[in-house]
Amino acid sequence: MWFEILPSALIITAALAFPHASAYIMNYLVFGNMYRRSMYHMEERRQYLRDRRLTKDPYKVQGLEAIPDEDDKENQSNN
């Protein structure tokens, strides 16, 4: 009957899902977060380098408050 294919389908589904699920676990153990940034395209590399330069941690999501204001830069250079 049709249900005889279920064990094989579940084994194949588990075998295909295992690498994707284990990637999150391995990234958490190695890098301390659940995701890894892709660097295949130049725009993604620029964003990674920008976040690393501004916040010192490219994996920690921060908003506009992490970017220093232009006035702060001028005041720091004048002092």
LUMROTI-642267 format. One record per atom (N, C-alpha, C): atom name; z, y, x. Coordinates in nm, 2 decimals. Layout:
BEGIN
{rec "CA"; {Z; Y; X}},
...
This chain:
BEGIN
{rec "N"; {0.00; -0.12; 0.08}},
{rec "CA"; {0.00; 0.00; 0.00}},
{rec "C"; {0.00; 0.13; 0.09}},
{rec "N"; {0.00; 0.24; 0.02}},
{rec "CA"; {-0.01; 0.37; 0.09}},
{rec "C"; {0.12; 0.40; 0.17}},
{rec "N"; {0.23; 0.35; 0.13}},
{rec "CA"; {0.36; 0.38; 0.20}},
{rec "C"; {0.38; 0.30; 0.33}},
{rec "N"; {0.29; 0.21; 0.36}},
{rec "CA"; {0.30; 0.14; 0.48}},
{rec "C"; {0.26; 0.23; 0.60}},
{rec "N"; {0.19; 0.33; 0.58}},
{rec "CA"; {0.15; 0.43; 0.69}},
{rec "C"; {0.26; 0.52; 0.72}},
{rec "N"; {0.37; 0.53; 0.64}},
{rec "CA"; {0.47; 0.63; 0.66}},
{rec "C"; {0.55; 0.61; 0.79}},
{rec "N"; {0.59; 0.49; 0.83}},
{rec "CA"; {0.66; 0.48; 0.96}},
{rec "C"; {0.57; 0.53; 1.08}},
{rec "N"; {0.44; 0.49; 1.08}},
{rec "CA"; {0.35; 0.53; 1.19}},
{rec "C"; {0.33; 0.68; 1.19}},
{rec "N"; {0.32; 0.74; 1.07}},
{rec "CA"; {0.30; 0.89; 1.06}},
{rec "C"; {0.42; 0.96; 1.10}},
{rec "N"; {0.54; 0.91; 1.07}},
{rec "CA"; {0.67; 0.97; 1.12}},
{rec "C"; {0.68; 0.97; 1.27}},
{rec "N"; {0.64; 0.85; 1.33}},
{rec "CA"; {0.65; 0.84; 1.48}},
{rec "C"; {0.55; 0.94; 1.54}},
{rec "N"; {0.43; 0.95; 1.49}},
{rec "CA"; {0.33; 1.04; 1.55}},
{rec "C"; {0.38; 1.18; 1.53}},
{rec "N"; {0.43; 1.22; 1.42}},
{rec "CA"; {0.48; 1.35; 1.39}},
{rec "C"; {0.59; 1.39; 1.49}},
{rec "N"; {0.69; 1.29; 1.51}},
{rec "CA"; {0.80; 1.32; 1.60}},
{rec "C"; {0.75; 1.33; 1.74}},
{rec "N"; {0.66; 1.25; 1.78}},
{rec "CA"; {0.60; 1.26; 1.92}},
{rec "C"; {0.53; 1.39; 1.94}},
{rec "N"; {0.46; 1.44; 1.84}},
{rec "CA"; {0.39; 1.57; 1.86}},
{rec "C"; {0.49; 1.69; 1.85}},
{rec "N"; {0.60; 1.68; 1.78}},
{rec "CA"; {0.69; 1.79; 1.76}},
{rec "C"; {0.79; 1.79; 1.88}},
{rec "N"; {0.82; 1.68; 1.95}},
{rec "CA"; {0.92; 1.68; 2.05}},
{rec "C"; {0.90; 1.79; 2.16}},
{rec "N"; {0.78; 1.80; 2.22}},
{rec "CA"; {0.76; 1.90; 2.32}},
{rec "C"; {0.79; 2.04; 2.28}},
{rec "N"; {0.75; 2.08; 2.16}},
{rec "CA"; {0.78; 2.21; 2.11}},
{rec "C"; {0.93; 2.24; 2.09}},
{rec "N"; {1.00; 2.14; 2.03}},
{rec "CA"; {1.14; 2.15; 2.01}},
{rec "C"; {1.22; 2.15; 2.14}},
{rec "N"; {1.17; 2.07; 2.23}},
{rec "CA"; {1.25; 2.06; 2.36}},
{rec "C"; {1.22; 2.19; 2.45}},
{rec "N"; {1.11; 2.26; 2.42}},
{rec "CA"; {1.09; 2.38; 2.50}},
{rec "C"; {1.20; 2.49; 2.47}},
{rec "N"; {1.24; 2.50; 2.35}},
{rec "CA"; {1.34; 2.59; 2.31}},
{rec "C"; {1.47; 2.56; 2.38}},
{rec "N"; {1.50; 2.43; 2.38}},
{rec "CA"; {1.63; 2.38; 2.44}},
{rec "C"; {1.63; 2.41; 2.59}},
{rec "N"; {1.51; 2.37; 2.66}},
{rec "CA"; {1.50; 2.39; 2.80}},
{rec "C"; {1.51; 2.54; 2.84}},
{rec "N"; {1.44; 2.62; 2.76}},
{rec "CA"; {1.44; 2.77; 2.79}},
{rec "C"; {1.59; 2.82; 2.78}},
{rec "N"; {1.66; 2.77; 2.68}},
{rec "CA"; {1.80; 2.81; 2.67}},
{rec "C"; {1.88; 2.77; 2.79}},
{rec "N"; {1.86; 2.65; 2.83}},
{rec "CA"; {1.94; 2.60; 2.94}},
{rec "C"; {1.90; 2.67; 3.08}},
{rec "N"; {1.78; 2.69; 3.10}},
{rec "CA"; {1.73; 2.75; 3.22}},
{rec "C"; {1.74; 2.90; 3.22}},
{rec "N"; {1.69; 2.97; 3.12}},
{rec "CA"; {1.68; 3.11; 3.12}},
{rec "C"; {1.79; 3.18; 3.04}},
{rec "N"; {1.86; 3.11; 2.95}},
{rec "CA"; {1.97; 3.16; 2.87}},
{rec "C"; {1.92; 3.22; 2.74}},
{rec "N"; {1.80; 3.20; 2.70}},
{rec "CA"; {1.75; 3.24; 2.57}},
{rec "C"; {1.66; 3.14; 2.52}},
{rec "N"; {1.63; 3.15; 2.39}},
{rec "CA"; {1.55; 3.04; 2.32}},
{rec "C"; {1.40; 3.06; 2.33}},
{rec "N"; {1.35; 3.17; 2.39}},
{rec "CA"; {1.21; 3.19; 2.39}},
{rec "C"; {1.17; 3.23; 2.53}},
{rec "N"; {1.04; 3.22; 2.55}},
{rec "CA"; {0.98; 3.26; 2.68}},
{rec "C"; {0.86; 3.35; 2.65}},
{rec "N"; {0.85; 3.46; 2.73}},
{rec "CA"; {0.74; 3.55; 2.70}},
{rec "C"; {0.62; 3.50; 2.76}},
{rec "N"; {0.51; 3.51; 2.69}},
{rec "CA"; {0.38; 3.47; 2.74}},
{rec "C"; {0.32; 3.58; 2.83}},
{rec "N"; {0.26; 3.54; 2.94}},
{rec "CA"; {0.20; 3.64; 3.03}},
{rec "C"; {0.05; 3.61; 3.05}},
{rec "N"; {-0.01; 3.56; 2.95}},
{rec "CA"; {-0.16; 3.53; 2.97}},
{rec "C"; {-0.24; 3.65; 2.97}},
{rec "N"; {-0.21; 3.75; 2.90}},
{rec "CA"; {-0.29; 3.87; 2.88}},
{rec "C"; {-0.23; 3.99; 2.96}},
{rec "N"; {-0.31; 4.08; 3.01}},
{rec "CA"; {-0.26; 4.19; 3.09}},
{rec "C"; {-0.16; 4.28; 3.01}},
{rec "N"; {-0.19; 4.30; 2.88}},
{rec "CA"; {-0.10; 4.38; 2.80}},
{rec "C"; {0.04; 4.32; 2.79}},
{rec "N"; {0.05; 4.19; 2.78}},
{rec "CA"; {0.18; 4.12; 2.77}},
{rec "C"; {0.25; 4.14; 2.90}},
{rec "N"; {0.18; 4.13; 3.01}},
{rec "CA"; {0.24; 4.15; 3.15}},
{rec "C"; {0.29; 4.29; 3.16}},
{rec "N"; {0.22; 4.39; 3.11}},
{rec "CA"; {0.27; 4.53; 3.12}},
{rec "C"; {0.39; 4.54; 3.04}},
{rec "N"; {0.40; 4.49; 2.92}},
{rec "CA"; {0.52; 4.50; 2.84}},
{rec "C"; {0.64; 4.43; 2.91}},
{rec "N"; {0.62; 4.32; 2.97}},
{rec "CA"; {0.72; 4.25; 3.04}},
{rec "C"; {0.78; 4.33; 3.16}},
{rec "N"; {0.69; 4.39; 3.23}},
{rec "CA"; {0.73; 4.47; 3.35}},
{rec "C"; {0.79; 4.60; 3.30}},
{rec "N"; {0.75; 4.66; 3.19}},
{rec "CA"; {0.81; 4.78; 3.13}},
{rec "C"; {0.95; 4.75; 3.09}},
{rec "N"; {0.97; 4.64; 3.02}},
{rec "CA"; {1.11; 4.61; 2.97}},
{rec "C"; {1.20; 4.57; 3.09}},
{rec "N"; {1.15; 4.51; 3.19}},
{rec "CA"; {1.23; 4.48; 3.31}},
{rec "C"; {1.27; 4.61; 3.38}},
{rec "N"; {1.17; 4.70; 3.39}},
{rec "CA"; {1.20; 4.83; 3.46}},
{rec "C"; {1.30; 4.91; 3.38}},
{rec "N"; {1.29; 4.92; 3.25}},
{rec "CA"; {1.37; 5.01; 3.17}},
{rec "C"; {1.51; 4.95; 3.14}},
{rec "N"; {1.52; 4.82; 3.11}},
{rec "CA"; {1.65; 4.76; 3.06}},
{rec "C"; {1.70; 4.66; 3.16}},
{rec "N"; {1.63; 4.63; 3.27}},
{rec "CA"; {1.67; 4.53; 3.36}},
{rec "C"; {1.68; 4.39; 3.31}},
{rec "N"; {1.65; 4.37; 3.18}},
{rec "CA"; {1.65; 4.23; 3.12}},
{rec "C"; {1.53; 4.23; 3.03}},
{rec "N"; {1.42; 4.17; 3.06}},
{rec "CA"; {1.30; 4.17; 2.98}},
{rec "C"; {1.32; 4.08; 2.85}},
{rec "N"; {1.42; 3.99; 2.85}},
{rec "CA"; {1.43; 3.90; 2.74}},
{rec "C"; {1.53; 3.96; 2.63}},
{rec "N"; {1.60; 4.06; 2.66}},
{rec "CA"; {1.70; 4.12; 2.57}},
{rec "C"; {1.62; 4.22; 2.48}},
{rec "N"; {1.62; 4.20; 2.35}},
{rec "CA"; {1.55; 4.29; 2.27}},
{rec "C"; {1.63; 4.42; 2.25}},
{rec "N"; {1.56; 4.53; 2.28}},
{rec "CA"; {1.63; 4.66; 2.27}},
{rec "C"; {1.53; 4.76; 2.21}},
{rec "N"; {1.58; 4.86; 2.14}},
{rec "CA"; {1.50; 4.96; 2.07}},
{rec "C"; {1.47; 5.08; 2.16}},
{rec "N"; {1.44; 5.19; 2.09}},
{rec "CA"; {1.41; 5.31; 2.16}},
{rec "C"; {1.53; 5.37; 2.23}},
{rec "N"; {1.65; 5.33; 2.20}},
{rec "CA"; {1.77; 5.39; 2.26}},
{rec "C"; {1.77; 5.35; 2.41}},
{rec "N"; {1.70; 5.24; 2.45}},
{rec "CA"; {1.70; 5.20; 2.59}},
{rec "C"; {1.61; 5.28; 2.68}},
{rec "N"; {1.52; 5.35; 2.62}},
{rec "CA"; {1.43; 5.44; 2.69}},
{rec "C"; {1.49; 5.57; 2.72}},
{rec "N"; {1.51; 5.61; 2.84}},
{rec "CA"; {1.57; 5.74; 2.87}},
{rec "C"; {1.48; 5.86; 2.82}},
{rec "N"; {1.55; 5.97; 2.78}},
{rec "CA"; {1.48; 6.09; 2.74}},
{rec "C"; {1.42; 6.16; 2.86}},
{rec "N"; {1.32; 6.24; 2.84}},
{rec "CA"; {1.26; 6.32; 2.95}},
{rec "C"; {1.36; 6.42; 3.00}},
{rec "N"; {1.44; 6.48; 2.91}},
{rec "CA"; {1.54; 6.58; 2.95}},
{rec "C"; {1.65; 6.52; 3.05}},
{rec "N"; {1.68; 6.40; 3.02}},
{rec "CA"; {1.78; 6.33; 3.10}},
{rec "C"; {1.73; 6.31; 3.24}},
{rec "N"; {1.60; 6.28; 3.26}},
{rec "CA"; {1.55; 6.26; 3.39}},
{rec "C"; {1.54; 6.39; 3.47}},
{rec "N"; {1.51; 6.50; 3.40}},
{rec "CA"; {1.50; 6.63; 3.47}},
{rec "C"; {1.64; 6.67; 3.51}},
{rec "N"; {1.74; 6.65; 3.42}},
{rec "CA"; {1.88; 6.69; 3.45}},
{rec "C"; {1.94; 6.61; 3.57}},
{rec "N"; {1.90; 6.48; 3.57}},
{rec "CA"; {1.95; 6.40; 3.68}},
{rec "C"; {1.89; 6.44; 3.82}},
{rec "N"; {1.76; 6.47; 3.81}},
{rec "CA"; {1.69; 6.51; 3.94}},
{rec "C"; {1.74; 6.65; 3.99}},
{rec "N"; {1.78; 6.74; 3.90}},
{rec "CA"; {1.83; 6.87; 3.94}},
{rec "C"; {1.97; 6.87; 4.00}},
{rec "N"; {2.05; 6.77; 3.96}},
{rec "CA"; {2.19; 6.76; 4.01}},
{rec "C"; {2.20; 6.70; 4.14}},
